[in-house]
Each structure stands twice: as structure tokens, then as C-alpha cells.
Amino acid sequence: MGRFEKLLKRFLKKPVPKDISYQEAARLLLAVGCGMRKRSGSHRVFTYPGYTKSIVLMEGETLRRYQVQEIRELLKYLRLVY
């Protein structure tokens, strides 16, 4: 199992892990083809072409539950998970 598969599996764990870092999330989002743009300060906005929602993460912090849910929704949209 490669790094991407391990990272994907970590995001799909139930219950939602409370220790997923910004770096892990950014690595996954960039690997699936999301674009990243800097907003103000430590906020980073990830968008995917054709996907209407954007995912806002704060650099240097662990992810909150709703942010993991937003990433899961994107993965379902991309049909990487069912």
C-alpha cells in the first residue's frame, strides 16, 4: 500500500481522527488535483475544477471534524470512495 492509499484510508476512518494535520490534508488535496491559493494570513483555500465548494484550511493546525467531512465529500465527488 502506497503513501496515497494510506493517507486516503486515514481520512476515511470512523470515528473521525482528531489528529489529522494540515500537511496531511494539503498533501491529499494536491494529489487529487486541487488547486491551492493563499487567503489572508494562515488560511489556505483548496478548489477543484467543476466542484462548487471550496475547502478552507488553516496552516499549522489540526483539522476539525467538519473539514474532514468536506474532504470526504470531495473524495466522493471524485469517486475515489463510495
C-alpha positions in Angstrom: 0.0 0.0 0.0 1.5 3.4 -1.1 1.5 6.7 0.7 -1.6 8.0 -1.1 -3.6 4.9 -0.2 -2.5 5.1 3.5 -3.4 8.8 3.6 -6.8 8.1 2.0 -7.5 5.3 4.4 -6.7 7.6 7.3 -9.3 10.2 6.2 -11.9 7.5 5.9 -11.5 6.1 9.4 -14.5 6.1 11.7 -14.8 7.8 14.1 -13.0 10.8 12.5 -9.4 11.0 13.7 -8.7 14.2 15.8 -5.0 14.4 14.9 -5.0 14.9 11.1 -2.6 17.7 10.3 -2.8 20.4 7.8 0.2 18.9 5.9 -1.6 15.6 5.5 -4.7 17.3 4.2 -2.8 19.5 1.8 -0.8 16.6 0.5 -4.0 14.6 -0.2 -5.9 17.5 -1.8 -3.0 18.4 -4.0 -2.5 14.7 -5.0 -6.2 14.5 -6.2 -5.7 17.6 -8.4 -7.0 20.5 -6.2 -5.5 23.9 -6.7 -4.4 25.9 -3.6 -4.5 29.7 -3.2 -3.4 31.7 -0.2 -6.0 33.8 1.5 -5.3 36.1 4.4 -2.8 35.0 7.0 -2.6 31.3 7.6 -5.8 30.4 5.7 -5.5 28.3 2.5 -8.3 27.7 0.1 -8.4 24.5 -2.0 -10.6 24.2 -5.0 -11.2 21.5 -7.6 -12.3 22.4 -11.2 -16.0 21.7 -11.6 -16.6 21.2 -7.9 -18.7 24.1 -6.5 -17.5 24.0 -2.9 -14.1 25.2 -1.7 -12.2 23.8 1.3 -10.6 26.3 3.7 -7.9 25.0 6.0 -5.7 26.8 8.5 -2.0 26.1 8.0 -0.2 24.7 11.0 -3.3 23.3 12.8 -5.0 20.0 13.1 -8.2 19.6 11.1 -11.6 20.0 12.6 -14.3 17.4 12.1 -16.3 19.5 9.6 -13.1 20.0 7.5 -12.6 16.2 7.3 -16.2 15.9 6.2 -15.7 18.4 3.5 -12.7 16.5 2.2 -14.7 13.2 2.3 -17.4 14.9 0.2 -14.9 15.9 -2.4 -13.5 12.4 -2.5 -17.0 11.0 -3.1 -17.5 13.6 -5.8 -14.3 12.4 -7.4 -15.5 8.8 -7.0 -12.4 7.8 -5.0 -14.6 6.4 -2.3 -18.2 5.2 -2.1 
